[in-house]
Amino acid sequence: MAIPYEHERFVAELAVQRAIIVTKEILNSIDKSILFKHDRSPVSLADFAGQALLIAAIHHAFPADHIVGEETADALRNDAKLKDEVWGIVSATHLEDEASETLLSSPSSPSGMLDLIDLGGSSHNSATGRVWMIDPVNGTKRFIEGGQYSVVAALLVDGEEKVAVIGCPHVTLEHNRISESDVCRHGAGYLVSAVKGRGTKMRPLSKGALSPLERAIEPRKDITDLSTLVFTENVETTTPMFEDRIRIAEGLGAPWHTVHIFSTQLKYVACALGTCDVYMRAPRATAKAAYVWDHAGGIMIFEEAGGKVTDLKGNKIVLSAGRRLSENFGIIAAPASVHSKVVEAAKEVLKEYPEYASLVGTI
């Protein structure tokens, strides 16, 4: 009898591996054709090419499923040279293992590629049914600079995470760290995945069939000494953060020597692997809600490894309210054994600031 969602995980792992091939090919090129969206966030050829390949594979295997991605093909439709450049690399990208490649589909023409990209960019999230959330390059700014980034595919069923796959091309665990100071551009990297209720697993990335060297991630052990907590955040964020968040760490008796990881999804991976403990997103009170594809998948990967993820109120993250996490404010991801203490520490500090009163409430 087939194990539920294992086939979905298998397809997603192969799809992410293939998308990583195209992102690394583009990263090694001289011209990454950097564009800027209306909010001034960067987008590269890798975002378009990766999204086309991810959607081609997932749509082929599960044609009835919805797929939500970040990009639309508008920039490519308006720039023939850029479109041809993306098509050239997409059409040339294949897994080295023929049997694995035949399980995936590829765009058959430039126009078909554009339609696949738009299939993700124009889709809406739903609280019912099967919805894939994809992110071909999570952490585009650091990707462009040669830093850490991730490639993500996650399946939601009736709004709940069921499958998560995160490719981590530049991660090396030689020193048991994930950070922007521990980047290995020429190593294999890792593929981290989870199926709901079956734990988190990881294996080395490959360019062909899945590596057989898969191992389970041991669940996080209980933390009894809060002074040992290690926080991670993106210190280069363009979203202004709550300036006094150091006080939250101080309230726990923990040092605020944060580990810098740009990619949001990699922060969840770092917490799952135990190289960091706490990821806290405490934005300014007027900040827009985060995008779902920055968190779907990573949340379950951490929770399947013994973590817990809520908003700053301690409420469950709602992944099915649209393209943003509009039902929640902020994020607290921490080992389950100390999660409630981190939430209470955050409330204690934020309640002193009137602009947060309606967002996190009072104790």
QUIHUZI-V182204 format. One record per residue. N is the residue number from 1. RES is the residue in one letter. OMEGA is omega in degrees with one decimal (999 if undefined). Layout:
n = {N,N}
res = {RES,RES}
omega = {OMEGA,OMEGA}
This chain:
n = {1,2,3,4,5,6,7,8,9,10,11,12,13,14,15,16,17,18,19,20,21,22,23,24,25,26,27,28,29,30,31,32,33,34,35,36,37,38,39,40,41,42,43,44,45,46,47,48,49,50,51,52,53,54,55,56,57,58,59,60,61,62,63,64,65,66,67,68,69,70,71,72,73,74,75,76,77,78,79,80,81,82,83,84,85,86,87,88,89,90,91,92,93,94,95,96,97,98,99,100,101,102,103,104,105,106,107,108,109,110,111,112,113,114,115,116,117,118,119,120,121,122,123,124,125,126,127,128,129,130,131,132,133,134,135,136,137,138,139,140,141,142,143,144,145,146,147,148,149,150,151,152,153,154,155,156,157,158,159,160,161,162,163,164,165,166,167,168,169,170,171,172,173,174,175,176,177,178,179,180,181,182,183,184,185,186,187,188,189,190,191,192,193,194,195,196,197,198,199,200,201,202,203,204,205,206,207,208,209,210,211,212,213,214,215,216,217,218,219,220,221,222,223,224,225,226,227,228,229,230,231,232,233,234,235,236,237,238,239,240,241,242,243,244,245,246,247,248,249,250,251,252,253,254,255,256,257,258,259,260,261,262,263,264,265,266,267,268,269,270,271,272,273,274,275,276,277,278,279,280,281,282,283,284,285,286,287,288,289,290,291,292,293,294,295,296,297,298,299,300,301,302,303,304,305,306,307,308,309,310,311,312,313,314,315,316,317,318,319,320,321,322,323,324,325,326,327,328,329,330,331,332,333,334,335,336,337,338,339,340,341,342,343,344,345,346,347,348,349,350,351,352,353,354,355,356,357,358,359,360,361,362,363}
res = {M,A,I,P,Y,E,H,E,R,F,V,A,E,L,A,V,Q,R,A,I,I,V,T,K,E,I,L,N,S,I,D,K,S,I,L,F,K,H,D,R,S,P,V,S,L,A,D,F,A,G,Q,A,L,L,I,A,A,I,H,H,A,F,P,A,D,H,I,V,G,E,E,T,A,D,A,L,R,N,D,A,K,L,K,D,E,V,W,G,I,V,S,A,T,H,L,E,D,E,A,S,E,T,L,L,S,S,P,S,S,P,S,G,M,L,D,L,I,D,L,G,G,S,S,H,N,S,A,T,G,R,V,W,M,I,D,P,V,N,G,T,K,R,F,I,E,G,G,Q,Y,S,V,V,A,A,L,L,V,D,G,E,E,K,V,A,V,I,G,C,P,H,V,T,L,E,H,N,R,I,S,E,S,D,V,C,R,H,G,A,G,Y,L,V,S,A,V,K,G,R,G,T,K,M,R,P,L,S,K,G,A,L,S,P,L,E,R,A,I,E,P,R,K,D,I,T,D,L,S,T,L,V,F,T,E,N,V,E,T,T,T,P,M,F,E,D,R,I,R,I,A,E,G,L,G,A,P,W,H,T,V,H,I,F,S,T,Q,L,K,Y,V,A,C,A,L,G,T,C,D,V,Y,M,R,A,P,R,A,T,A,K,A,A,Y,V,W,D,H,A,G,G,I,M,I,F,E,E,A,G,G,K,V,T,D,L,K,G,N,K,I,V,L,S,A,G,R,R,L,S,E,N,F,G,I,I,A,A,P,A,S,V,H,S,K,V,V,E,A,A,K,E,V,L,K,E,Y,P,E,Y,A,S,L,V,G,T,I}
omega = {-178.0,177.0,-177.3,174.1,177.2,177.8,177.8,178.5,-178.9,179.5,-179.0,178.0,178.1,-179.4,179.1,177.8,-179.4,178.3,178.9,176.6,-177.6,178.3,-178.8,175.9,179.5,179.7,-178.2,178.3,-179.4,-176.7,179.1,178.9,-178.3,174.7,175.4,178.5,-175.2,179.0,178.2,174.5,-174.9,172.7,-177.3,175.3,-177.4,177.9,-180.0,-176.8,179.7,179.6,179.2,-177.5,177.9,-177.4,178.5,-178.1,-175.5,-179.7,178.0,-177.0,-175.1,-171.1,-179.1,-176.5,170.9,178.5,-179.9,177.0,-174.2,-168.4,166.1,-177.8,-175.2,-177.7,-179.9,178.6,-177.8,-176.8,-176.0,-179.8,179.6,178.6,-179.2,179.4,179.0,-179.6,-179.2,-178.2,177.4,-176.6,-178.6,-174.3,179.2,170.5,-177.6,177.1,-173.7,-178.8,178.6,-178.4,-178.6,176.8,-178.4,175.4,176.0,174.5,-175.4,-178.8,176.8,-179.7,176.3,176.7,179.7,179.8,178.5,177.7,-179.5,177.3,177.2,-175.5,-178.5,-177.1,178.0,178.1,-178.1,178.2,179.4,177.4,-176.4,-178.9,174.4,172.8,-178.6,173.2,-175.4,174.8,176.2,-174.5,-174.0,-177.6,-179.9,174.5,-179.2,-178.1,179.2,-178.9,179.8,171.7,179.0,176.5,-166.0,169.1,-178.5,178.9,172.6,175.4,-174.7,175.7,-178.0,177.9,177.4,-179.3,177.5,175.8,178.0,174.7,-175.2,-169.3,-174.3,-179.5,169.6,-178.8,-179.7,179.0,179.7,179.0,166.7,179.7,177.1,175.1,-179.1,-176.9,177.2,-175.5,-173.4,176.3,-179.2,-172.5,-174.3,174.0,-178.7,-175.2,178.0,167.9,-175.1,177.7,-176.5,174.5,-179.8,-178.8,176.0,178.0,175.2,172.8,173.1,178.5,-178.6,176.4,178.5,177.3,178.7,-175.2,179.7,175.8,178.6,174.8,179.5,178.3,-179.7,176.5,178.6,176.5,-179.1,-178.6,-176.1,-179.8,179.8,-177.3,177.6,-179.1,173.3,173.9,175.6,-176.1,178.9,-173.1,175.4,176.3,-177.8,-177.6,174.6,-168.6,-176.1,-178.0,175.8,179.6,178.1,176.8,179.3,178.3,177.4,-176.1,-177.3,177.9,178.0,174.4,-170.3,173.7,-175.9,173.0,-175.6,-177.2,179.0,-177.7,178.4,175.4,177.0,178.2,179.6,178.5,178.4,-178.5,177.2,176.0,170.7,-177.8,-170.6,168.5,-177.7,174.2,-178.8,-175.3,171.7,-174.2,-176.8,-176.2,174.9,177.3,-180.0,175.9,-177.2,-175.1,174.9,-173.6,179.6,-176.3,178.7,179.5,-177.3,178.4,177.6,-178.0,176.4,177.4,175.6,178.4,174.6,-177.5,176.2,170.3,-176.3,174.9,-173.9,-179.3,177.6,178.1,179.6,-175.2,-171.0,-177.1,-178.5,-179.5,176.7,177.3,-171.1,179.7,-175.9,173.2,178.0,-178.3,166.0,176.2,-176.8,173.9,-175.3,-175.9,-177.8,-174.2,-177.6,179.2,178.3,178.3,-179.2,178.1,178.1,178.9,-179.0,-179.2,-174.3,-178.7,179.3,-175.7,-174.1,-176.1,180.0,-173.0,-177.7,-175.9,-177.9,178.5,178.4,-179.0,999}
